Amino acid sequence: MMAPSQSFSISIFFPAFNDERTIGELVNAALEILPALTDDYEVIVINDGSADETPRVIDELSRAHSQVKAIHHASNRGYGGALQSGFDHASKDFVFYTDGDGQYDVREIARLLPLMTTGVDVVNGYKARRADSFHRVIIGEIYNRVARLLFRLPIRDVDCDFRLIRRKALQRIGRISTSGAACLEMIRKLKANGAVFAETEVSHYPRIHGHSQFFTFSSLTRTLFDFCGLLAQAGLSAFASPRPASIPAAAEDKEAISPKMLSLSE
């Protein structure tokens, strides 16, 4: 159980694309754990143009629970588009998101919250063990290693979509692209704007239902194209600014979730 010792507000959202068989369980898990953490929360589901029963499932959830909001895209905008929509609709101090396909357990947000201390802007999960097919594990490892090397990322697993972020930090970075490179772009922008990162291990589970939209030829090609575009931007920025610009700290104190705020017990 978790018992908060001070109040905070949080938006949780799930990007969902043809996730009719998993999204209901994820939303219900979030509704189960959130009241034990805070009384100021919302759960948002971004239906990114699903062709299955995802729209019906999340509409029923929103009618049954006042804290649940269903956002529908008329057509598929891509993963980055779903993320941006979630960020746009989040209204609380902290924003957490994870995918609607059920490969992460939303209840493990309890591992992230104690790390959101004063001065920390992003708490990122990293997979204890990737529960995917061999080729996806290899592609993911190569992507992570290359991204960390070329962009000097402050986290070990940019491909782990299990993140807790201050909304103020998100508001400073502007919009992100719609491709599979959106997370890389977001982390790079957060770092460039002075965000401080923390990390913790999280579980990763096999995808039982549906298929990933990322590991298709067209998606991988678009992601590679956008990756090269981000790399070109980074090179131009480095050329234009030989010395890194100093980003002043915000004048006001950052709101924090104190590590003493949550007590975890089995």
Solvent accessible surface area in square Angstrom, and as a share of the most:
residue,aa,sasa,rsa
1,M,166,0.74
2,M,29,0.13
3,A,61,0.48
4,P,53,0.33
5,S,83,0.54
6,Q,81,0.36
7,S,94,0.61
8,F,15,0.06
9,S,11,0.07
10,I,0,0.00
11,S,0,0.00
12,I,0,0.00
13,F,0,0.00
14,F,0,0.00
15,P,9,0.05
16,A,2,0.01
17,F,50,0.21
18,N,52,0.27
19,D,12,0.06
20,E,58,0.26
21,R,163,0.60
22,T,18,0.10
23,I,0,0.00
24,G,15,0.14
25,E,129,0.58
26,L,12,0.06
27,V,0,0.00
28,N,74,0.38
29,A,10,0.08
30,A,0,0.00
31,L,23,0.12
32,E,120,0.54
33,I,10,0.05
34,L,0,0.00
35,P,76,0.48
36,A,26,0.20
37,L,0,0.00
38,T,7,0.04
39,D,132,0.69
40,D,57,0.30
41,Y,31,0.12
42,E,8,0.04
43,V,0,0.00
44,I,0,0.00
45,V,0,0.00
46,I,0,0.00
47,N,5,0.03
48,D,5,0.03
49,G,20,0.19
50,S,16,0.10
51,A,98,0.76
52,D,40,0.21
53,E,80,0.36
54,T,0,0.00
55,P,37,0.23
56,R,117,0.43
57,V,25,0.15
58,I,0,0.00
59,D,44,0.23
60,E,76,0.34
61,L,20,0.10
62,S,32,0.21
63,R,177,0.65
64,A,76,0.59
65,H,63,0.28
66,S,109,0.70
67,Q,66,0.29
68,V,6,0.04
69,K,85,0.36
70,A,26,0.20
71,I,33,0.17
72,H,79,0.35
73,H,6,0.03
74,A,113,0.87
75,S,75,0.48
76,N,78,0.40
77,R,130,0.47
78,G,21,0.20
79,Y,63,0.24
80,G,0,0.00
81,G,9,0.09
82,A,2,0.02
83,L,0,0.00
84,Q,17,0.07
85,S,7,0.05
86,G,0,0.00
87,F,21,0.09
88,D,76,0.40
89,H,80,0.36
90,A,5,0.04
91,S,57,0.37
92,K,44,0.19
93,D,59,0.30
94,F,3,0.01
95,V,0,0.00
96,F,0,0.00
97,Y,0,0.00
98,T,0,0.00
99,D,28,0.14
100,G,1,0.01
101,D,17,0.09
102,G,27,0.26
103,Q,9,0.04
104,Y,12,0.04
105,D,34,0.17
106,V,0,0.00
107,R,108,0.40
108,E,22,0.10
109,I,0,0.00
110,A,12,0.09
111,R,103,0.38
112,L,0,0.00
113,L,0,0.00
114,P,26,0.16
115,L,63,0.31
116,M,0,0.00
117,T,37,0.22
118,T,99,0.57
119,G,28,0.27
120,V,19,0.11
121,D,1,0.00
122,V,0,0.00
123,V,0,0.00
124,N,0,0.00
125,G,0,0.00
126,Y,44,0.17
127,K,28,0.12
128,A,58,0.45
129,R,172,0.63
130,R,40,0.15
131,A,11,0.08
132,D,31,0.16
133,S,55,0.35
134,F,160,0.66
135,H,105,0.47
136,R,37,0.14
137,V,48,0.28
138,I,74,0.38
139,I,61,0.31
140,G,3,0.03
141,E,79,0.35
142,I,102,0.52
143,Y,42,0.16
144,N,14,0.07
145,R,159,0.58
146,V,57,0.33
147,A,0,0.00
148,R,108,0.39
149,L,137,0.68
150,L,78,0.39
151,F,15,0.06
152,R,190,0.70
153,L,17,0.08
154,P,55,0.35
155,I,2,0.01
156,R,117,0.43
157,D,11,0.06
158,V,1,0.01
159,D,39,0.20
160,C,0,0.00
161,D,15,0.08
162,F,1,0.00
163,R,0,0.00
164,L,0,0.00
165,I,0,0.00
166,R,10,0.04
167,R,69,0.25
168,K,90,0.38
169,A,1,0.01
170,L,15,0.08
171,Q,116,0.51
172,R,108,0.39
173,I,14,0.07
174,G,46,0.44
175,R,153,0.56
176,I,17,0.08
177,S,38,0.24
178,T,57,0.33
179,S,6,0.04
180,G,23,0.22
181,A,0,0.00
182,A,0,0.00
183,C,11,0.07
184,L,1,0.00
185,E,17,0.08
186,M,0,0.00
187,I,0,0.00
188,R,46,0.17
189,K,53,0.23
190,L,1,0.00
191,K,78,0.33
192,A,65,0.50
193,N,53,0.27
194,G,38,0.36
195,A,13,0.10
196,V,72,0.41
197,F,34,0.14
198,A,22,0.17
199,E,50,0.22
200,T,26,0.15
201,E,76,0.34
202,V,1,0.00
203,S,29,0.19
204,H,18,0.08
205,Y,93,0.35
206,P,82,0.51
207,R,56,0.20
208,I,144,0.73
209,H,53,0.24
210,G,45,0.43
211,H,155,0.69
212,S,21,0.13
213,Q,98,0.44
214,F,55,0.23
215,F,38,0.16
216,T,56,0.33
217,F,175,0.73
218,S,82,0.53
219,S,26,0.17
220,L,59,0.29
221,T,67,0.39
222,R,113,0.41
223,T,5,0.03
224,L,116,0.57
225,F,149,0.62
226,D,22,0.12
227,F,17,0.07
228,C,69,0.41
229,G,31,0.30
230,L,12,0.06
231,L,66,0.33
232,A,57,0.44
233,Q,99,0.44
234,A,24,0.19
235,G,42,0.40
236,L,124,0.62
237,S,62,0.40
238,A,67,0.52
239,F,175,0.73
240,A,79,0.61
241,S,59,0.38
242,P,117,0.74
243,R,208,0.76
244,P,125,0.78
245,A,87,0.68
246,S,107,0.69
247,I,86,0.44
248,P,116,0.73
249,A,98,0.76
250,A,46,0.36
251,A,110,0.85
252,E,97,0.43
253,D,130,0.68
254,K,54,0.23
255,E,81,0.36
256,A,24,0.18
257,I,0,0.00
258,S,33,0.21
259,P,78,0.49
260,K,181,0.77
261,M,1,0.00
262,L,12,0.06
263,S,73,0.47
264,L,98,0.49
265,S,80,0.51
266,E,222,0.99
